[in-house]
Amino acid sequence: MIRVVLPYHLRMLAQVGAEVQLDIPGPVTQRSVLDALESRYPMLRGTIRDHVTRQRRPMLRFFACTEDLSLESPDTPLPDAVASGAEPFFIIAAIAGG
């Protein structure tokens, strides 16, 4: 069971709590987690990744085990602590301003 923590605006859109749990068959990667998340919560399609390119939206970041994984390949396996459910996979809204 994979735990995913969503930012407030995505929680409200999906009408879920701060954390969702997903079953991921096969390797646990950013791509497999986001595919499962968008499959279970179709209203999130296009909010985390672009519809066409499937690239991460610029104002979102991905973290796991205190590491920023935003620039990692989507097919890189996530840390074992995330794959086992001990640690969550965080989707965090970036803050811009000046």
Secondary structure, DSSP 4 states (H G I P E B T S, - for coil): -EEEE--HHHHHHHT--SEEEE---S--BHHHHHHHHHHH-GGGTTTSB-TTT-PBPTTEEEEETTEE-TTS-TTSBPPHHHHTTSSPEEEEE-----
